[in-house]
Amino acid sequence: MDLILFIIFAMFAVASALALIFQTHPVNSALSLIGVMVSLAVLYLLLGAEFIAAAQLVVYAGAIMVLFLFVIMLLNAGEERNPWKAPIMARLAAPVLLWLAACAVYVILGLPGYKSVSFGAFTAGGPKEIGMAIFTKYLLPFEVTSVLILIAIVGAMVLARKEID
């Protein structure tokens, strides 16, 4: 049952990611990103990392995506032009797609020393382990990320104010 759910939500994540890339309106892209984040949370849950799954839902699918949607709507971003009509993109698309498919087949069929995933075997996803990692080893990147988000909010407000004036 775990494998079936994993395949379903992995396919949903890939489909949402493709929708994210091919959408031309920024709000639709952000909503597709929410689909990716929710399916990733379910995949974390299937792997036995309950705390990481909850954090994925609350922090990323909830708060960060609300921030993204707020900034998109604040900037009043319209629909973008189709970037795939450029001639260089048309020539590069097929070889890059074939290369990525070959890499995926190589990883799926097995790397040397590859060990398959066993569902529920991950035990380092609890609140104690995550808290110790965030506030000891990863404190600086954690704080830098919060400062970058603050700078992005201020930048969006400055850009929106310039359009009004």
Beta strands, then each sheet from edge to edge (+ up, - down):
end
